[in-house]
Each structure stands twice: as structure tokens, then as C-alpha cells.
């Protein structure tokens, strides 16, 4: 259990040898002159700020009570930080990480080297030894993505890296269709698993999730997340909702803005610049749902979607970096979830705790019988278009704090999207990114051990 790992981590760290890893958090010293304890991952990611609607949906969809919902979100934040540290420690042997259990209280980290097991356990996770690195599986999936551009994939609509099974999964109506795609991509069969399925995902056009908006004189979609670009305000949404130059109006049918850029298929991302009558806020669906950042959730973590057709619905992150074929073509890099969705939810917000995850792309099923929904991650949208996510203000290291060092210099920069493994300098020290996120004022590397590790 993750709580057990947290209590044991300090005592067990010495066993890690050359792959020594720090625990999630330590207790504050009893000495009054000691430095304050660094913020926990849950504090950094503000899991306590999760909105009532999201918490209610977590309780309904995952069978939790309020205390359990709060605990699960906190556990997932701590697990993400631990997984980032362990990924850095095991290096090229890393084969993925995921949480499990009703409260996400077990973190598992996979490696291809049995010698990593003591360090993984000392660092606060269960360890499993597997045959393929995550890098090898991701490379095989990239070959499939390239092959999809020249090979029909209507009979093989979904493929993704499943870290829990240590394989590249291809969903197909017929096994021979999957084998044909794998052969065209030149992917080693030992890396793959074929799953027969009848799933036919579709984009959720003309529909509303979060706050509705209308494109031109007809179709409607949903605001994903409010953003800024310099002084310009706007929002991120799904690319299939509109093309560059398309005009939008709000749910009140008042003129709103214009699509500045849009990609679909390939990805499913777009952003709309709004006029001066509209103000970007850090809220989802006009409620108390506040967005505090965009740290990517770990496989197995809870994730919730807000849509005006079906309200709040929750599930779990099943796979990152999935590819799905719609009638219009293949979309890569989306996240596969067990959250249901229906017409009216396209383009809307996916959020884990208080952390923005992405915008609704498409899926299959419904919220009566259940379904699978894919979202376009928000960080690539922010990075591609130079956008800044609208959030609830500064993080744990408020720049107004008298202890703030001012401008210490370095390559770290607020507004930059960092991927796990990226390195920056700050205040004369070098730090490695542990979890993908967009940097914010107050999230400087020394202030956020959940996101950055000094090297």
C-alpha cells in the first residue's frame, strides 16, 4: 500500500545503493530553527481544491465516500511524484508506472533490470520486472502511427501502449487486420498483443460539454480550458470542432471569437481567440471547479469530465499516448479513459483533481451502458500554440514571500511546457523534470519537489 511505502521509505532508502531515491516527503524537524518541510505533491497540485461536482462524480462512479475521494486524489498526486523520481533513477530500464486499488494506494513501477527492484521498493513503490522498456514500446507505437498514414486502419481503430501488460495493444475487428498493420509497420510481434473488439470511436461533433459555444451558424462544441497568449484571451478545444478562421459565439449566442489554429486528424487540438467581451477564468463549466495546473496524471489515476449533456462523469486513465481511427482519419497522442461521454460533450474539459488533463476528442458507448472516451492532452496544445493555461494564481512559492530569492537566473521559465526528463537550471543548480506540466510562477524547481529533482 502506498501509505505503508511512505512510512517505510526513509528507513529503506539506504538499501537503494547506486540508485538512491528520496521518499515522497519527510516530517518537519522539531527544532524551531529548522527549515520548513517542502510542500507535498498533494499540496503542490492542490488536490484539496477539487470542486464539489468532481468529488460527487468520483463518489458515484468509483464507489467512494467523500473521505475516500479526497484520499485517492492525494495518493495519486504523491504517486506521480514518486514515479517521476523512480523513472529518473532506473533510467533506460524504465518500463512504465501505474496506480491501483480503490484509493490508488499502490504504485507499481516496472523495469527490465532485476537489479533496480531494491531501489524501486525503497523509493515507495512495488516493483515488477518485465521484458520491454517503455522506450521500446513507444518506438514500436510510433512505427504504427507512421504506417497508419499509408495503410487502411478502419478495421484496427485503436492502438496504445499498455504499461500494465508491457505490450503494444492493437484493437481490431479481425486479427488478420491487426497482423497486416503490424507487418506494414515492421513491428516485432513479441512486443504486441491483439485484442478483438468492435469499438468504433467517433468525434463528438456539434455538441456541448463544459460551456457550450457555437461555430458559425450551426454546429456547437464545448470550451476545454481558458487560456491566454500574451494579452489575448481565449480557450483550448478540440480541433474537429472548427477550422482556422471559423467564427464562434457563446452559449448566449453573443459573438465570441475566431479559431486561430486547428489540427484534425493527426491530433485533435485547436484554440479560439475571444473578443474583449469575454474573460478567461480558471473555472470549468462556470462552476466552482478551479484549475490549478496541468500536471499529467499517472495511468490508473482517476479523471473526470465535465459536460453539459451528461454533467460530471469520472473514471480512470487507462493508457497514455494512444492512437484512434475515426472516420476522418487517425488521431495520435490521445489518452484513453473509462469515462463515458455522449453527444454534447465534445471539446470539453478533462481534469484530475485540480489539474487540467485535456479536451474531449471522441469515443464509443454512452453514459447509460458505459463507454470509452479519448481526450487530447492539454499540454501539447499549450506548447504548440504558445498558450498559457488560466489557473488560480501562484503556487506554493509565492513571489511575494519575503524569502523569495528574486531572479536567480537560469533556464527555467514560467509558461514553458516541460516533459518528464527535461533538465533546467535555476539559481545555479540543475533540476530534472519528474512530471509533465506547464510551469507557473510559484512552481520554481526548489519550491516543487513533486515536479523537479535536483541533480
C-alpha positions in Angstrom: 0.0 0.0 0.0 1.2 3.5 -0.8 0.8 4.7 2.8 2.9 1.8 4.0 5.5 2.7 1.4 5.5 6.3 2.6 6.1 5.3 6.2 8.9 2.9 5.2 10.7 5.0 2.7 13.1 6.8 5.0 14.2 3.6 6.7 14.6 1.7 3.5 16.4 4.3 1.4 19.9 3.1 2.4 19.2 -0.1 0.6 18.9 1.6 -2.8 22.7 1.7 -3.3 23.7 3.5 -6.5 20.1 4.2 -7.4 19.4 6.1 -4.1 16.0 7.7 -4.3 14.4 10.2 -1.9 11.0 9.5 -0.3 7.8 11.4 -1.0 8.0 13.6 2.0 9.7 13.8 5.4 8.3 15.0 8.7 9.2 18.5 9.8 12.1 18.8 12.3 11.2 19.6 15.9 13.9 22.2 16.1 12.4 25.7 15.7 15.4 26.8 13.6 15.0 24.1 11.0 13.8 24.9 7.5 10.1 24.3 6.9 9.3 21.0 5.2 8.9 21.2 1.4 5.4 21.1 0.1 4.0 17.6 -0.6 2.9 16.7 -4.0 -0.8 16.9 -2.9 -0.1 20.5 -1.7 1.7 21.5 -4.9 -1.1 20.1 -7.1 -3.8 21.4 -4.8 -5.8 18.3 -4.6 -7.8 19.9 -1.8 -9.1 22.4 -4.4 -11.0 19.7 -6.3 -14.5 21.0 -7.0 -17.7 19.6 -5.3 -19.1 18.4 -8.7 -16.0 16.4 -9.4 -15.9 14.9 -5.9 -19.5 13.9 -6.2 -18.9 12.2 -9.5 -15.9 10.4 -8.1 -18.0 9.1 -5.3 -20.8 7.9 -7.7 -18.7 6.5 -10.5 -15.9 4.9 -8.5 -17.9 3.9 -5.4 -16.2 6.1 -2.9 -17.3 8.2 0.0 -16.1 11.8 0.4 -13.1 11.0 2.6 -12.0 8.2 0.2 -12.3 10.6 -2.8 -10.1 13.1 -1.1 -7.6 10.4 -0.1 -7.5 9.0 -3.6 -6.7 12.4 -5.2 -3.9 13.0 -2.6 -2.5 9.5 -3.2 -2.4 10.0 -6.9 -0.5 13.2 -6.6 2.1 11.6 -4.4 2.3 8.6 -6.7 3.0 10.8 -9.7 5.9 12.5 -8.0 7.3 9.1 -6.8 7.0 7.6 -10.2 8.9 10.6 -11.7 11.8 10.2 -9.2 12.0 6.4 -9.8 11.9 6.9 -13.6 14.9 9.1 -13.3 16.6 6.6 -11.0 16.2 3.5 -13.2 16.9 5.4 -16.4 16.8 3.4 -19.6 15.4 0.3 -17.8 12.1 2.1 -17.0 9.0 0.3 -18.4 6.1 2.4 -17.0 4.3 3.1 -13.8 0.7 2.9 -12.7 -1.5 3.2 -9.6 -4.1 0.6 -8.4 -6.5 0.0 -5.6 -9.8 1.7 -4.7 -7.8 4.6 -3.2 -4.9 4.5 -5.7 -2.8 3.5 -2.7 -0.5 1.1 -4.6 2.1 2.4 -7.0 3.8 -0.1 -9.3 6.9 0.7 -11.3 8.1 -1.6 -14.0 11.8 -2.2 -15.0 13.6 -4.5 -17.3 16.6 -4.9 -14.8 16.1 -7.0 -11.7 18.9 -5.0 -10.0 16.5 -2.0 -9.9 14.0 -3.7 -7.6 15.5 -2.7 -4.2 15.7 0.9 -5.2 12.1 0.9 -6.5 10.9 -0.6 -3.3 13.0 1.8 -1.2 11.6 4.7 -3.2 8.0 3.9 -2.2 6.6 1.6 -4.9 6.0 -2.0 -5.8 8.4 -3.3 -8.4 7.8 -5.6 -11.4 10.4 -6.9 -13.8 9.2 -7.1 -17.4 10.7 -7.8 -20.8 10.4 -4.5 -22.7 11.3 -0.9 -21.9 8.7 1.9 -22.3 11.1 3.4 -24.8 10.9 0.3 -27.0 7.1 0.1 -26.8 6.7 3.8 -27.6 9.1 3.4 -30.6 7.0 0.5 -31.9 3.8 2.5 -31.5 5.4 5.4 -33.4 6.1 3.0 -36.3 2.4 2.0 -36.2 1.4 5.7 -36.3 3.6 6.3 -39.4 2.2 3.2 -41.1 -1.3 4.4 -40.5 -0.8 7.2 -42.9 -0.4 4.8 -45.8 -2.4 1.7 -44.6 -6.1 1.5 -44.0 -6.9 1.3 -40.3 -10.8 1.3 -40.2 -10.6 -2.4 -39.1 -7.9 -1.6 -36.5 -9.3 1.6 -35.0 -7.3 1.8 -31.7 -3.8 1.0 -30.6 -1.9 2.0 -27.5 1.0 1.1 -25.1 -0.4 -0.8 -22.2 2.2 -0.4 -19.4 0.3 -2.8 -17.1 0.6 -5.6 -19.7 4.0 -4.4 -21.0 2.8 -4.6 -24.6 1.7 -2.6 -27.6 -2.1 -3.4 -27.9 -3.9 -3.3 -31.2 -7.7 -3.4 -31.1 -9.2 -4.9 -34.3 -12.4 -6.3 -35.6 -10.4 -9.2 -37.2 -6.9 -10.4 -36.0 -5.7 -10.6 -39.6 -6.3 -6.8 -40.0 -4.1 -6.2 -37.0 -1.4 -8.5 -38.3 -1.5 -6.8 -41.6 -1.0 -3.3 -40.0 1.8 -4.7 -37.8 3.6 -6.2 -40.8 3.2 -2.9 -42.7 4.8 -1.1 -39.8 7.6 -3.6 -39.3 6.8 -4.1 -35.6 8.2 -7.1 -33.8 5.3 -9.4 -32.9 6.8 -10.1 -29.5 6.1 -6.5 -28.5 2.4 -6.7 -29.3 -1.0 -8.1 -28.2 -4.0 -8.2 -30.5 -7.4 -7.6 -28.9 -10.6 -8.4 -30.8 -13.1 -5.6 -30.3 -16.0 -3.9 -32.1 -15.3 -0.4 -30.7 -15.8 2.3 -33.3 -14.9 5.7 -31.7 -16.3 8.8 -33.3 -15.7 12.5 -32.7 -18.5 14.1 -30.8 -19.4 16.9 -33.2 -21.9 19.7 -32.8 -22.2 19.1 -29.1 -21.7 20.6 -25.7 -19.5 19.8 -22.8 -18.5 22.4 -20.2 -19.7 25.8 -21.5 -21.2 25.5 -25.0 -20.1 27.6 -27.9 -21.4 27.7 -31.5 -19.3 27.6 -34.7 -20.6 29.8 -37.5 -24.4 29.5 -37.8 -24.8 25.8 -37.0 -22.7 23.3 -35.0 -21.7 23.6 -31.4 -18.9 22.3 -29.2 -17.5 23.0 -25.7 -14.8 25.1 -24.2 -12.0 23.0 -23.0 -9.8 25.3 -20.8 -9.5 29.1 -20.8 -6.0 30.3 -21.9 -4.1 33.4 -22.6 -1.5 34.3 -25.2 0.2 37.5 -24.1 -2.7 39.8 -23.5 -5.0 37.9 -25.8 -7.6 35.7 -24.1 -9.3 32.6 -25.4 -9.7 28.9 -24.9 -8.4 25.5 -26.0 -10.8 23.0 -27.5 -10.9 20.1 -30.0 -9.6 20.5 -33.5 -12.5 18.7 -35.1 -14.9 21.4 -33.8 -13.7 24.1 -36.3 -11.0 25.3 -38.7 -8.8 28.3 -38.6 -10.9 31.4 -39.4 -14.2 29.9 -38.2 -16.1 32.3 -36.0 -17.7 31.4 -32.7 -20.5 32.6 -30.5 -21.0 31.8 -26.8 -23.8 29.8 -25.2 -25.8 33.0 -25.1 -25.3 33.4 -28.9 -23.3 36.6 -28.4 -20.3 37.0 -30.7 -17.3 35.4 -29.1 -14.2 34.8 -31.1 -12.3 33.1 -34.0 -10.4 29.9 -34.4 -6.7 30.8 -34.6 -5.4 27.3 -35.4 -6.8 23.8 -35.7 -5.4 20.3 -36.3 -7.6 17.3 -37.1 -6.9 14.5 -37.8 -3.4 13.7 -36.8 -4.1 15.5 -33.5 -7.3 16.9 -32.2 -6.4 20.4 -31.0 -7.4 24.0 -31.6 -7.6 27.3 -29.9 -10.0 30.2 -30.2 -9.1 33.9 -29.5 -12.0 35.7 -28.0 -13.1 39.3 -28.2 -12.9 41.9 -25.4 -16.4 40.9 -24.1 -15.1 37.5 -22.8 -12.7 37.0 -19.9 -10.6 33.8 -19.3 -11.2 32.4 -15.9 -9.7 29.3 -14.1 -13.0 27.6 -13.9 -14.7 24.6 -15.5 -18.3 24.8 -16.7 -19.0 28.1 -14.9 -18.9 26.3 -11.5 -16.5 26.2 -8.6 -14.2 23.8 -10.4 -10.9 25.5 -10.3 -7.8 24.7 -12.4 -4.5 24.9 -10.6 -2.2 23.5 -13.2 -1.7 20.8 -15.9 0.4 18.1 -14.4 -0.2 14.8 -16.3 -1.9 12.1 -14.3 -0.4 8.6 -14.0 -2.0 5.5 -15.6 -4.7 4.2 -13.2 -5.4 7.6 -11.8 -9.0 9.0 -11.5 -10.0 11.5 -14.2 -13.3 13.4 -14.6 -15.0 15.1 -17.4 -17.5 18.0 -17.3 -20.1 18.2 -20.0 -23.5 20.0 -20.2 -25.2 16.9 -21.8 -24.2 14.4 -19.1 -22.8 16.5 -16.3 -19.8 15.3 -14.3 -18.6 11.8 -15.0 -15.5 10.1 -13.8 -13.4 7.0 -14.5 -9.7 6.2 -14.7 -6.8 6.9 -17.1 -6.3 3.6 -19.0 -3.5 4.4 -21.4 -1.4 7.4 -22.3 -0.2 8.0 -25.9 -3.0 6.1 -27.7 -3.9 6.3 -31.3 -7.5 6.1 -32.5 -9.0 6.0 -36.0 -12.2 8.0 -36.7 -14.0 8.1 -40.0 -12.0 11.3 -40.8 -8.6 9.7 -40.1 -6.2 8.7 -37.3 -5.5 10.8 -34.3 -2.4 10.0 -32.2 -1.2 11.0 -28.8 -4.6 10.9 -27.1 -5.3 9.5 -23.7 -7.7 6.6 -23.4 -10.1 6.6 -20.4 -13.0 4.7 -18.9 -15.1 7.8 -18.6 -18.4 7.9 -20.5 -19.4 10.6 -22.9 -22.4 11.4 -25.1 -23.2 13.9 -27.9 -22.9 17.3 -26.2 -19.6 16.7 -24.5 -17.1 17.2 -27.4 -14.2 19.7 -26.8 -14.9 19.9 -23.1 -12.7 19.6 -20.0 -10.9 16.5 -18.6 -9.5 17.2 -15.2 -7.8 15.1 -12.5 -8.2 16.8 -9.1 -7.4 20.4 -9.8 -5.0 19.5 -12.7 -6.2 20.1 -16.3 -5.6 17.0 -18.4 -7.1 17.6 -21.9 -10.1 18.2 -24.1 -12.7 15.6 -25.1 -12.0 14.2 -28.5 -14.3 11.2 -29.1 -15.2 7.7 -28.1 -17.8 5.0 -28.1 -20.6 3.9 -25.9 -22.7 6.2 -23.7 -23.4 7.1 -20.0 -26.2 4.6 -19.7 -24.3 1.4 -20.6 -20.8 2.8 -20.2 -18.1 3.6 -22.7 -14.6 4.6 -23.6 -13.6 8.2 -24.2 -10.4 9.7 -25.6 -9.0 13.2 -24.8 -6.4 15.3 -26.5 -3.9 16.2 -23.7 -3.8 19.9 -22.9 0.0 20.3 -22.6 0.7 19.7 -26.3 -2.0 22.3 -27.1 -0.3 24.8 -24.9 3.1 24.0 -26.3 2.1 24.0 -29.9 0.3 27.4 -29.8 2.3 29.2 -27.2 -0.7 29.4 -24.8 -0.7 29.8 -21.0 -3.3 27.9 -19.1 -5.5 30.1 -16.9 -5.0 29.0 -13.3 -6.0 30.0 -9.8 -2.8 32.0 -9.1 0.6 31.5 -7.8 1.8 28.1 -6.4 3.5 27.3 -3.1 6.4 29.6 -3.6 4.5 32.9 -3.8 6.8 35.5 -5.3 5.6 38.0 -2.6 7.1 35.8 0.1 10.0 37.7 1.7 12.1 34.6 1.5 11.9 34.5 -2.3 15.3 34.8 -3.9 14.2 37.3 -6.6 15.5 36.5 -10.1 18.1 33.8 -9.5 18.8 33.3 -13.2 18.8 30.0 -15.2 16.9 28.3 -18.0 13.7 27.6 -16.1 10.8 29.7 -17.3 7.2 30.1 -16.3 4.8 29.3 -19.2 7.1 26.6 -20.7 5.7 23.1 -21.0 8.2 20.7 -19.6 8.3 16.9 -20.2 9.5 14.3 -17.8 13.2 14.0 -18.1 13.8 17.6 -19.3 16.6 19.5 -17.4 16.8 23.2 -16.4 19.0 25.4 -14.4 17.7 27.6 -11.6 19.7 29.6 -9.0 23.0 28.0 -10.1 21.6 24.4 -9.7 20.4 21.8 -12.2 17.0 20.2 -11.9 15.3 17.3 -13.8 11.6 17.3 -14.5 9.7 14.5 -12.9 6.2 15.0 -14.3 5.0 16.7 -17.5 3.4 20.1 -16.8 3.3 23.8 -17.8 5.5 25.8 -15.4 3.8 28.6 -13.4 5.0 31.4 -11.2 5.4 29.9 -7.8 6.3 26.5 -9.2 10.0 27.2 -9.4 12.1 24.0 -9.1 13.3 24.5 -5.5 9.6 25.0 -4.4 8.1 21.9 -6.1 9.9 18.7 -5.3 6.8 16.9 -6.7 7.8 18.3 -10.1 11.5 18.8 -10.0 14.5 16.8 -8.7 17.9 18.5 -8.1 20.7 16.6 -9.9 
